Amino acid sequence: MAALVARGLSNREVAERLVISKRTADTHVEHILAKLGITSRAEISRVSEP
């Protein structure tokens, strides 16, 4: 999930790729942000880089 967000996909696009609802994708992204202690989607790509 984080890798798809890091590539710049919207929650709707992530949901379509993973065959889940948009609301489920929204929730997962919120949880990713909270666990990483960050506030923006752009930061996910910086944190997930090797």
JOCORZI-V251747 format. One record per pair of residues at least 24 apart in sequence whose C-alpha atoms are under 10 Angstrom apart, sorted by the first residue. I is the first residue (numbers start at 0). J is the second residue. Records with the same first field share a line. If there is no record, write none. Layout:
I->J / J
//
This chain:
0->24 / 27 / 28 / 31
1->27 / 28 / 31 / 32 / 40 / 43 / 44 / 46 / 47
2->43 / 44 / 47 / 48
3->43 / 44
4->28 / 40 / 41 / 42 / 43 / 44
5->40 / 41 / 42 / 43 / 44 / 45 / 46 / 47 / 48
6->41 / 43 / 44
7->40 / 41 / 43 / 44
8->40
9->40
//
